[in-house]
C-alpha cells in the first residue's frame, strides 16, 4: 500500500538527499565507534540518588 502511494507521489530530490545524508552520517558514526571505540568522556557515570 505504501509503495503504491510512493510510486504515485514520489518524494522530492531534496528529501531523498536528506534521508541518505542522515543514513550516511549514522553509518559514519558507527564506523568511527567501531574503529576507535567509545570515548570515556562520553560514558555517563551512575549517580546514586538515594542517600
MARKOLLUM-162517 format. One record per atom (N, C-alpha, C): residue in one letter; atom name; x, y, z. Coordinates in steps of 0.1 Angstrom, whole numbers, m for minus. Layout:
% MARKOLLUM-162517
<r nugu="a" marpa="CA" east="X" north="Y" up="Z"/>
...
***
This chain:
% MARKOLLUM-162517
<r nugu="x" marpa="N" east="8" north="m12" up="0"/>
<r nugu="x" marpa="CA" east="0" north="0" up="0"/>
<r nugu="x" marpa="C" east="9" north="13" up="0"/>
<r nugu="x" marpa="N" east="19" north="12" up="8"/>
<r nugu="x" marpa="CA" east="28" north="24" up="9"/>
<r nugu="x" marpa="C" east="36" north="26" up="m4"/>
<r nugu="x" marpa="N" east="40" north="15" up="m10"/>
<r nugu="x" marpa="CA" east="48" north="16" up="m22"/>
<r nugu="x" marpa="C" east="39" north="22" up="m33"/>
<r nugu="x" marpa="N" east="26" north="18" up="m33"/>
<r nugu="x" marpa="CA" east="17" north="24" up="m44"/>
<r nugu="x" marpa="C" east="16" north="39" up="m42"/>
<r nugu="x" marpa="N" east="15" north="43" up="m30"/>
<r nugu="x" marpa="CA" east="14" north="58" up="m27"/>
<r nugu="x" marpa="C" east="27" north="65" up="m31"/>
<r nugu="x" marpa="N" east="38" north="58" up="m28"/>
<r nugu="x" marpa="CA" east="51" north="64" up="m31"/>
<r nugu="x" marpa="C" east="53" north="65" up="m46"/>
<r nugu="x" marpa="N" east="49" north="55" up="m53"/>
<r nugu="x" marpa="CA" east="50" north="55" up="m68"/>
<r nugu="x" marpa="C" east="41" north="66" up="m74"/>
<r nugu="x" marpa="N" east="30" north="68" up="m68"/>
<r nugu="x" marpa="CA" east="21" north="78" up="m74"/>
<r nugu="x" marpa="C" east="25" north="92" up="m70"/>
<r nugu="x" marpa="N" east="31" north="94" up="m59"/>
<r nugu="x" marpa="CA" east="35" north="107" up="m54"/>
<r nugu="x" marpa="C" east="49" north="106" up="m48"/>
<r nugu="x" marpa="N" east="59" north="105" up="m56"/>
<r nugu="x" marpa="CA" east="73" north="103" up="m51"/>
<r nugu="x" marpa="C" east="78" north="115" up="m44"/>
<r nugu="x" marpa="N" east="87" north="113" up="m34"/>
<r nugu="x" marpa="CA" east="93" north="124" up="m26"/>
<r nugu="x" marpa="C" east="102" north="132" up="m35"/>
<r nugu="x" marpa="N" east="105" north="144" up="m30"/>
<r nugu="x" marpa="CA" east="113" north="153" up="m38"/>
<r nugu="x" marpa="C" east="128" north="149" up="m37"/>
<r nugu="x" marpa="N" east="136" north="154" up="m46"/>
<r nugu="x" marpa="CA" east="150" north="150" up="m46"/>
<r nugu="x" marpa="C" east="157" north="155" up="m33"/>
<r nugu="x" marpa="N" east="152" north="167" up="m28"/>
<r nugu="x" marpa="CA" east="158" north="172" up="m16"/>
<r nugu="x" marpa="C" east="155" north="163" up="m4"/>
<r nugu="x" marpa="N" east="143" north="157" up="m3"/>
<r nugu="x" marpa="CA" east="140" north="148" up="8"/>
<r nugu="x" marpa="C" east="148" north="135" up="7"/>
<r nugu="x" marpa="N" east="150" north="130" up="m5"/>
<r nugu="x" marpa="CA" east="158" north="118" up="m7"/>
<r nugu="x" marpa="C" east="172" north="121" up="m3"/>
<r nugu="x" marpa="N" east="178" north="132" up="m7"/>
<r nugu="x" marpa="CA" east="192" north="136" up="m3"/>
<r nugu="x" marpa="C" east="193" north="137" up="12"/>
<r nugu="x" marpa="N" east="183" north="143" up="19"/>
<r nugu="x" marpa="CA" east="183" north="144" up="33"/>
<r nugu="x" marpa="C" east="183" north="131" up="40"/>
<r nugu="x" marpa="N" east="175" north="121" up="36"/>
<r nugu="x" marpa="CA" east="174" north="108" up="42"/>
<r nugu="x" marpa="C" east="187" north="101" up="40"/>
<r nugu="x" marpa="N" east="193" north="101" up="28"/>
<r nugu="x" marpa="CA" east="205" north="94" up="25"/>
<r nugu="x" marpa="C" east="217" north="101" up="33"/>
<r nugu="x" marpa="N" east="216" north="114" up="35"/>
<r nugu="x" marpa="CA" east="226" north="121" up="43"/>
<r nugu="x" marpa="C" east="226" north="117" up="57"/>
<r nugu="x" marpa="N" east="214" north="115" up="63"/>
<r nugu="x" marpa="CA" east="212" north="111" up="77"/>
<r nugu="x" marpa="C" east="217" north="97" up="78"/>
<r nugu="x" marpa="N" east="214" north="88" up="69"/>
<r nugu="x" marpa="CA" east="218" north="74" up="69"/>
<r nugu="x" marpa="C" east="234" north="74" up="68"/>
<r nugu="x" marpa="N" east="239" north="81" up="59"/>
<r nugu="x" marpa="CA" east="254" north="82" up="58"/>
<r nugu="x" marpa="C" east="261" north="87" up="71"/>
<r nugu="x" marpa="N" east="255" north="97" up="77"/>
<r nugu="x" marpa="CA" east="261" north="102" up="89"/>
<r nugu="x" marpa="C" east="260" north="92" up="100"/>
<r nugu="x" marpa="N" east="249" north="85" up="101"/>
<r nugu="x" marpa="CA" east="248" north="74" up="112"/>
<r nugu="x" marpa="C" east="258" north="63" up="109"/>
<r nugu="x" marpa="N" east="260" north="59" up="96"/>
<r nugu="x" marpa="CA" east="270" north="49" up="93"/>
<r nugu="x" marpa="C" east="284" north="53" up="96"/>
<r nugu="x" marpa="N" east="287" north="66" up="94"/>
<r nugu="x" marpa="CA" east="300" north="72" up="97"/>
<r nugu="x" marpa="C" east="302" north="71" up="112"/>
<r nugu="x" marpa="N" east="293" north="75" up="120"/>
<r nugu="x" marpa="CA" east="294" north="75" up="134"/>
<r nugu="x" marpa="C" east="296" north="60" up="139"/>
<r nugu="x" marpa="N" east="289" north="51" up="133"/>
<r nugu="x" marpa="CA" east="290" north="37" up="137"/>
<r nugu="x" marpa="C" east="304" north="32" up="133"/>
<r nugu="x" marpa="N" east="309" north="36" up="122"/>
<r nugu="x" marpa="CA" east="323" north="32" up="117"/>
<r nugu="x" marpa="C" east="334" north="37" up="126"/>
<r nugu="x" marpa="N" east="332" north="50" up="130"/>
<r nugu="x" marpa="CA" east="342" north="56" up="139"/>
<r nugu="x" marpa="C" east="342" north="49" up="152"/>
<r nugu="x" marpa="N" east="330" north="46" up="157"/>
<r nugu="x" marpa="CA" east="329" north="39" up="170"/>
<r nugu="x" marpa="C" east="335" north="25" up="170"/>
<r nugu="x" marpa="N" east="333" north="19" up="158"/>
<r nugu="x" marpa="CA" east="338" north="5" up="157"/>
<r nugu="x" marpa="C" east="354" north="5" up="156"/>
<r nugu="x" marpa="N" east="359" north="15" up="150"/>
<r nugu="x" marpa="CA" east="374" north="16" up="148"/>
<r nugu="x" marpa="C" east="381" north="20" up="161"/>
<r nugu="x" marpa="N" east="377" north="32" up="166"/>
<r nugu="x" marpa="CA" east="383" north="38" up="178"/>
<r nugu="x" marpa="C" east="377" north="35" up="191"/>
<r nugu="x" marpa="N" east="364" north="30" up="191"/>
<r nugu="x" marpa="CA" east="357" north="28" up="204"/>
<r nugu="x" marpa="C" east="350" north="40" up="209"/>
<r nugu="x" marpa="N" east="343" north="38" up="220"/>
<r nugu="x" marpa="CA" east="335" north="49" up="226"/>
<r nugu="x" marpa="C" east="344" north="57" up="235"/>
<r nugu="x" marpa="N" east="345" north="70" up="234"/>
<r nugu="x" marpa="CA" east="354" north="78" up="243"/>
<r nugu="x" marpa="C" east="349" north="77" up="258"/>
<r nugu="x" marpa="N" east="358" north="77" up="267"/>
<r nugu="x" marpa="CA" east="355" north="76" up="281"/>
<r nugu="x" marpa="C" east="347" north="88" up="286"/>
<r nugu="x" marpa="N" east="350" north="100" up="280"/>
<r nugu="x" marpa="CA" east="344" north="112" up="285"/>
<r nugu="x" marpa="C" east="329" north="113" up="280"/>
<r nugu="x" marpa="N" east="325" north="104" up="271"/>
<r nugu="x" marpa="CA" east="311" north="104" up="267"/>
<r nugu="x" marpa="C" east="303" north="93" up="275"/>
<r nugu="x" marpa="N" east="310" north="85" up="283"/>
<r nugu="x" marpa="CA" east="303" north="75" up="290"/>
<r nugu="x" marpa="C" east="297" north="81" up="303"/>
<r nugu="x" marpa="N" east="284" north="79" up="305"/>
<r nugu="x" marpa="CA" east="277" north="85" up="317"/>
<r nugu="x" marpa="C" east="281" north="77" up="329"/>
<r nugu="x" marpa="N" east="282" north="84" up="340"/>
<r nugu="x" marpa="CA" east="285" north="77" up="353"/>
<r nugu="x" marpa="C" east="272" north="76" up="361"/>
<r nugu="x" marpa="N" east="271" north="65" up="368"/>
<r nugu="x" marpa="CA" east="259" north="64" up="376"/>
<r nugu="x" marpa="C" east="260" north="73" up="388"/>
<r nugu="x" marpa="N" east="249" north="80" up="391"/>
<r nugu="x" marpa="CA" east="249" north="88" up="403"/>
<r nugu="x" marpa="C" east="238" north="82" up="412"/>
<r nugu="x" marpa="N" east="242" north="79" up="424"/>
<r nugu="x" marpa="CA" east="233" north="72" up="434"/>
<r nugu="x" marpa="C" east="224" north="83" up="440"/>
<r nugu="x" marpa="N" east="211" north="83" up="436"/>
<r nugu="x" marpa="CA" east="202" north="93" up="441"/>
<r nugu="x" marpa="C" east="197" north="91" up="455"/>
<r nugu="x" marpa="N" east="198" north="78" up="460"/>
<r nugu="x" marpa="CA" east="194" north="76" up="474"/>
<r nugu="x" marpa="C" east="205" north="79" up="483"/>
<r nugu="x" marpa="N" east="201" north="85" up="494"/>
<r nugu="x" marpa="CA" east="210" north="89" up="505"/>
<r nugu="x" marpa="C" east="206" north="83" up="518"/>
***
